[in-house]
Amino acid sequence: MKVIFSEGDYKIDVERYFVVTDLINSNETESLKKISSEIRMNYAIFKDKEISKKDFNLI
């Protein structure tokens, strides 16, 4: 899943990618929004699920 973060003094948008297959119960938009919101609010908990963009393959 791609999650956009706004970082720094100038609020630059940064894309980060996470493996969240174990967290997804459905493909519903609201469920995915909730997961991305949780990742933004609690990055420290999810940082071990982050992968680099070059390792990300869209299936």
Steps between C-alpha positions, in 0.01 A plus 500: 500500500628846415457756778571871450667687786546879519839565658727787590457873537363534148271194527652309211294195398695176538377164371571197717402142425382243754417131494160484668347179369463369856298811596255508210164335557336636187567720200253761620623855464413595858696207640807595294468866605492393865816291460686784326391742772624262770835472322536881485410544868712209627790475254733354765273197536481438125853591389607134498233442230644773275665396173701708255337625182737294287381184681134586444326306223143589410302181451 
